Amino acid sequence: MRYKRMLEAGACYFFTVNLEDRSQHLLVENIELLRRVYSKVAKKHPIKTIAIVIMPDHLHVIWQLPKGDNNYAMRRRLIKSGFSRELPATEFCNKSRIAKGERGIWQPVIGSIKLEMKKT
């Protein structure tokens, strides 16, 4: 399935990322790992974090990207994959995900919202 994404260089984006198993608490149980991966990605691919809320089973993020850059999806993917690589593979994973080389940690991404930021 293809989703239409509003891509605008330098824009602010809001998105939520959920664990596949919402009863897990992987994000808070591994908060230092998440912070380390997040920082590593942000240093290599700059982002301005407007807000982030980390819950046990999901996180909400508002980012502003640099001028001339609209690739928030790549940053999100790098954070998710970097976090996943560091965790032991104990989760259930269906055949479709195995065939794609994916883990069973994250729910598929639905989309994001481009935010209009107004100066006050």
N, C-alpha and C positions, 0 to 999 in steps of 0.2 A: 504494500500500500504506500502511496506517496502522499505526503502532507504538504500543503502549501505553507511555506515559512516566510515570514516577513523578515527579510534580511536587509539591514541598513547599517552601513559602516558607522562606527562610533555611537551606535544606539544603546539604550538600556534594555535588557531582557530579563524577564522573570520566568523561572521554571521550577518544577518540582521533580525530584527523583525519588522513586520508591523502591524499597527492597521487594523482591518477589514474594518472600515469606514475611508478611507484615507482623507476624508474632515474634520475629527475631529482633534483637537489639544490637545488631552488628555495628551500627554507626557510633553509638555512645560507648559500647564496649571496646571499640578500637579507635577512639577519638584521636589519639596521638598519631596513629597511622594516617587517618583521614587528613589531619592538619598537615602532616609532612608531605603527603601526595599533593594536596591542594596548593601548598606553598611552592613546591617544585614546578608544577604546571604553570602557576601564576608568574613565576620568575622567567620561565622560558617563553610563555605566551601571555604577555601582560593583560591584566584585567583590573578594573577598579571594582571592588566588592562594596556595593551600596548597602546590602543587608544579606545575612545568611542566618538561617535557623536550622539547627541540627536536632532532629528528634531521633528516638531509638530506631525507627524503621523508615524514615524518609528525611529529606532536607528540602528547604525552599531557598532559592537564591535570587538576588537581583544583582546583575552585573552591568557595568558600562564598559563597552569595548573601546579600544583606542581608535582614533580617527583613521579611516582607511581600512578598517578591519571589521568584518561581519561574521567571523567564524566562531560563534559561541559553541556550536555543536561539537567542534573538534576539542575544545577545552573540556567540555562536559564529558566527552568520551574518554579523554586521557585521564581525568580524575577517576571516573568509574573503573576503567581498566587497571590503572595503577593501584587503586585500593584493592580490587579483586585479586590481582596477582600475588599480593602479600598475604592473603588469607588461605588457610588450608582448605582443600577441596572436599568439604563434607556435605554440601547441599545437594538436594535432588536436582537432576538435570535431565530434561527430556531429550529424545532422540534428535529432534529438530535442532536444538541448541548445540548438542554434541557435534552434529554434522557441520555446523557453522563455526565450531571452535569456541563457542560461548560458554560461560558459566551460568549457573542458575541463581545468581545473587540478585540481579536487578530486574525490575519490571521493564518491559519495552517502553521506550520513550514515545509519548503521544505528541508532544509539541511544546511550544513556548509562546510567550506573549511579549511583543515589543511594546515597551512602555514609552509614553510621551512624558518627558520630564520638563517641568516648567520652573524657571528661576523665579524666586520670590524676593 
